[in-house]
Amino acid sequence: MPRPAGRPEDPEDLMTAGDAARILDLSSDMVRLLAREGRLEAAVQSVSGVRLFRRADVERLAAQRAQRAIERAHGRTRRGRP
């Protein structure tokens, strides 16, 4: 979700790809791939390419991944069919 223009990011709400990877139980490289694919938006990216992610976005993605894992464990797919 985009922030209103002119509102700076709270540093406490930002995390590196490594921090996001720990929450998502993925590698840092996979977090960067998710960012390149647009599945996880980088809140800030430096000139050298370092991305920082919003904690809320990372936690939202983690919850979505957990829900999909539960659905797979119960034999349901995204479309609700076994």
trRosetta pair geometry for C-beta under 8 A, 3 or more apart (Angstrom, degrees):
i j d omega theta_ij theta_ji phi_ij phi_ji
1 57 7.9 -160 19 -82 72 95
3 7 5.1 -122 157 74 115 116
3 9 7.2 -167 -10 -83 166 72
3 43 7.9 50 -10 -145 124 101
4 7 4.9 69 72 -4 86 126
9 13 6.5 -131 -179 70 85 107
9 14 5.6 60 151 -55 130 122
9 43 5.5 104 -106 152 145 130
9 44 6.1 -104 9 -41 157 120
9 52 7.6 131 130 104 162 129
9 54 7.4 -127 -141 -91 116 91
10 13 4.4 69 75 7 99 110
10 14 7.4 178 88 -15 53 88
11 14 5.7 -61 -148 32 40 112
13 54 5.7 -3 147 -147 102 74
13 55 5.0 -115 -162 15 62 106
13 56 7.0 -8 -166 -11 112 92
14 43 5.9 -122 -112 64 101 141
14 44 6.7 -2 -134 19 142 120
14 52 4.3 19 -178 163 117 123
14 53 6.8 137 -155 67 65 32
14 54 6.5 -43 -98 -95 59 44
14 55 7.2 -105 -67 -29 13 82
15 19 3.7 -111 -178 88 115 136
15 20 5.5 143 104 -50 117 79
15 23 7.9 64 111 -6 165 131
15 52 6.6 145 64 -162 24 77
15 53 5.5 -37 65 64 80 85
15 54 8.0 65 20 180 84 4
15 55 5.9 90 -13 -78 116 76
15 58 6.5 -33 53 -13 132 156
16 19 4.9 101 51 7 73 98
16 20 7.0 -136 98 -1 41 88
16 50 7.7 -44 -130 -175 93 101
16 51 7.9 112 -150 86 52 62
16 52 6.4 -46 -88 -110 46 70
16 53 7.7 50 163 19 4 89
17 20 5.6 -56 -146 41 33 112
17 21 6.1 42 152 -29 66 105
17 28 4.5 87 125 -156 108 89
17 31 4.4 160 -160 94 88 131
17 32 5.5 7 -133 -57 149 84
17 35 7.6 -81 -102 -16 109 138
17 51 6.1 68 -55 69 102 100
17 53 7.2 97 -84 -11 51 118
18 21 5.5 -49 -146 30 30 116
18 22 6.8 33 154 -20 61 99
18 28 5.0 -18 -83 -91 62 122
19 22 5.9 -51 -156 29 33 111
19 23 6.9 27 150 -13 64 104
19 53 8.0 -162 77 52 100 105
19 58 7.9 -26 114 -135 87 174
20 23 5.8 -59 -154 38 36 109
20 24 6.0 16 156 -4 71 115
20 28 8.0 102 64 -120 88 65
20 31 4.8 122 96 -140 117 144
20 40 7.3 118 178 172 148 151
20 53 4.9 37 -70 50 140 146
20 58 4.6 -130 -129 -117 93 133
21 24 6.0 -66 -138 50 27 99
21 25 7.8 147 168 -35 56 2
21 26 5.1 -107 -143 80 74 71
21 27 5.8 -24 -148 163 132 14
21 28 4.6 -75 -43 -73 151 55
21 30 7.0 114 -119 57 100 93
21 31 4.8 -103 -70 -27 84 132
22 25 7.6 22 -175 -74 27 42
23 58 5.3 73 80 151 146 120
23 59 6.8 -73 172 -83 142 61
23 62 5.4 -83 146 -70 96 144
24 30 7.8 -143 107 100 132 115
24 31 6.6 143 42 -87 144 100
24 58 6.6 -106 -47 -167 103 91
24 61 6.4 -16 -103 108 117 111
24 62 5.4 -130 -98 -88 64 89
24 65 6.7 91 -152 13 84 160
26 30 4.1 -107 170 80 118 134
26 31 5.8 141 95 -51 122 80
26 34 7.9 61 114 -20 166 131
27 30 4.7 101 56 2 79 99
27 31 7.3 -138 99 -3 46 83
28 31 5.5 -51 -152 33 38 114
28 32 6.5 38 150 -18 67 103
29 32 5.6 -53 -151 36 34 112
29 33 6.4 37 149 -21 65 104
30 33 5.4 -49 -148 35 36 115
30 34 6.4 42 151 -21 65 100
31 34 5.6 -49 -151 33 33 114
31 35 6.6 35 148 -20 62 103
31 40 6.7 -60 -162 69 70 156
31 53 7.6 -98 178 -28 119 151
32 35 5.5 -53 -152 34 35 114
32 36 6.4 35 150 -19 67 103
32 51 7.0 148 -115 29 78 135
33 36 5.6 -51 -146 36 34 110
33 37 6.2 26 156 -12 66 109
34 37 5.9 -61 -144 44 29 107
34 39 4.4 -83 -164 72 83 107
34 40 4.1 43 127 11 114 112
34 61 7.6 80 173 -159 151 156
35 38 7.7 44 179 -69 29 23
35 39 7.7 -85 -63 55 22 68
35 40 5.2 -57 -76 80 63 90
35 41 7.2 103 -134 -128 76 13
35 42 5.0 50 -151 -44 126 100
35 51 5.6 46 -159 171 168 173
35 53 7.5 -118 -88 -81 119 113
38 41 7.2 16 -155 -80 56 73
39 61 7.4 97 147 -122 90 129
40 53 6.3 -10 159 -127 111 134
40 57 6.3 122 -155 145 77 116
40 58 7.1 48 -150 -92 124 63
40 61 5.7 -16 -95 -62 104 160
41 53 7.6 131 89 -132 50 84
41 54 7.6 6 84 17 93 107
41 57 6.0 -108 51 -146 87 157
42 45 5.0 58 124 -57 143 100
42 51 3.8 -84 -125 -155 134 113
42 52 6.7 95 -167 56 86 39
42 53 6.0 -76 -120 -83 54 71
43 52 5.6 -56 60 98 97 84
43 53 6.0 127 0 -137 96 24
43 54 4.7 108 -57 -44 132 87
43 57 7.5 180 -51 9 100 141
44 51 7.2 151 85 -155 54 48
44 52 4.4 5 56 47 101 108
45 49 6.6 -19 -176 -147 101 32
45 50 6.9 166 -153 80 56 42
45 51 4.9 -17 -100 -99 86 72
45 52 7.6 -163 -74 19 42 67
46 49 6.6 -36 72 30 79 21
46 50 4.4 18 26 47 118 91
53 57 5.9 -117 178 74 95 120
53 58 5.4 93 128 -53 128 109
54 57 4.3 85 69 4 97 106
54 58 7.0 -172 90 -7 51 84
55 58 5.7 -59 -149 39 33 110
55 59 6.1 29 157 -17 69 109
56 59 5.8 -56 -142 40 28 109
56 60 6.2 34 155 -24 63 107
57 60 5.7 -53 -147 33 29 114
57 61 6.5 27 155 -15 63 105
58 61 5.9 -57 -151 38 30 109
58 62 6.3 33 150 -21 65 106
59 62 5.4 -50 -145 35 34 115
59 63 6.4 37 154 -21 65 102
60 63 5.8 -54 -152 34 31 111
60 64 6.6 31 150 -18 63 105
61 64 5.6 -52 -148 36 35 113
61 65 6.3 36 153 -19 66 104
62 65 5.7 -53 -148 37 31 111
62 66 6.4 32 153 -20 64 106
63 66 5.6 -52 -147 36 32 112
63 67 6.4 34 153 -21 64 104
64 67 5.7 -53 -148 34 31 112
64 68 6.5 31 154 -17 64 104
65 68 5.8 -53 -149 36 32 110
65 69 6.4 35 152 -21 64 105
66 69 5.6 -53 -150 34 33 114
66 70 6.5 35 151 -20 65 103
67 70 5.7 -52 -151 34 33 112
67 71 6.4 33 151 -18 65 106
68 71 5.6 -54 -148 38 34 113
68 72 6.3 35 153 -20 67 104
68 78 7.6 -11 -124 -80 100 85
69 72 5.7 -52 -147 36 31 111
69 73 6.3 33 153 -22 64 106
70 73 5.6 -56 -149 35 31 113
70 74 6.5 14 156 -5 65 109
71 74 6.0 -67 -149 46 30 101
71 76 4.4 -79 -173 76 88 102
71 77 7.3 121 142 -107 115 9
71 78 7.7 88 122 -77 153 43
72 75 7.6 52 -177 -67 31 17
72 76 7.3 -99 -74 62 26 57
72 77 7.6 50 -97 -98 68 51
75 82 4.9 -2 158 -128 102 96
76 80 6.0 -20 -162 -135 109 37
76 81 7.5 119 -149 59 64 18
76 82 6.7 -57 -96 -87 44 56
77 80 7.0 -61 67 12 68 16
77 81 5.6 -20 40 64 112 67
77 82 7.2 139 -8 -131 93 11
